[in-house]
Amino acid sequence: MWDPARYSHFRDERKRPFFELLARVDVDAPSHVADLGCGTGDLTRVLAERWKGARVYGVDSSAAMVEEARRRPAPESLRFEVADLAGWEPPAPLDVLVSNAALHWVPDHGALLLRLVAKLAPGGVLAFQVPANFDAPSHRHIDEVRTLPRFAAKLAQVRRGHAESIAAYEELLSGLGLVVDAWETAYLHVLPGEDAVLEWLLGTTLRPVLAALEPEEGRAFLDTLRPLLRQSYPAHARGTPFLFTRRFVVARRGR
Ligand SMILES: C[S@@+](CC[C@H](N)C(=O)[O-])C[C@H]1O[C@@H](n2cnc3c(N)ncnc32)[C@H](O)[C@@H]1O
């Protein structure tokens, strides 16, 4: 379902939040670090580079992404595996658990965070970033097209991404005894190329939708969506402005 080349299309825009998240993770010499929903593993390699003494695990449920992640040589300390992040068990308690732009695909963040916190070592840090664009015109248009009679039955079971508010994350995690730093940032990307917002969505949000449709239905879906996106996101000579909000949480477990 995931396409590494397509996801990498807007690489700079997609990786910036990871570095902004990581800048708030103050851990000196961790032994075990995980990147859940690691995708192509480029950012997992950044973790292995930053903490050279740590064992680093990149975990993703997409075999295509993990295959891509394994393509480049990696240090001994870095391992990629195919697994569902909700059920994955680390070989040892984690000093750092990072997840960039992945948890929004997993339902029930209350239960999920409880499981993730249980994987932390005493003093360990959970750091994640999730997109929070679900009420933006882009997603509203996807929902409009999803519910058209032609597509509705096939797409009824296809999960939408979701994120809790930063206030809810703070409450959940402080309730589990962690010290929480949470914030939200809106990026105004000016995307290059034709139908740039559609291109962006094809790398992420539209993957599960198109996977549930026959190729011809998928083409019809995109043909219906394209003009709606063009109207809400007009292209200019400088590119297409695309406002994108993301939520960040860095939470430390007590010792
Ligand atoms: C938007 S990509 C982000 C990839 C990487 N973290 C990055 O920032 O470049 C989301 C990734 O989450 C993975 N993913 C989605 N649901 C998952 C799950 N339940 N378990 C593990 N990985 C999952 C997808 O396969 C995809 O590679």
The ligand as a Gaussian input file, in Angstrom:
#p B3LYP/6-31G(d) Opt

LIG

0 1
 C        3.831000       9.019000       6.777000
 S        4.920000       7.648000       6.888000
 C        6.197000       8.266000       8.004000
 C        7.503000       7.534000       7.862000
 C        8.670000       8.045000       8.719000
 N        8.357000       8.001000      10.140000
 C        9.040000       9.447000       8.308000
 O        8.785000      10.381000       9.063000
 O        9.609000       9.596000       7.215000
 C        3.943000       6.623000       7.934000
 C        4.542000       5.247000       8.116000
 O        3.821000       4.609000       9.162000
 C        3.711000       3.241000       8.813000
 N        2.608000       2.664000       9.593000
 C        1.281000       2.963000       9.514000
 N        0.587000       2.221000      10.401000
 C        1.500000       1.446000      11.048000
 C        1.405000       0.458000      12.063000
 N        0.219000       0.131000      12.622000
 N        2.533000      -0.148000      12.485000
 C        3.740000       0.174000      11.937000
 N        3.888000       1.096000      10.968000
 C        2.790000       1.726000      10.524000
 C        3.474000       3.238000       7.319000
 O        3.784000       1.990000       6.745000
 C        4.419000       4.361000       6.887000
 O        5.702000       3.877000       6.540000

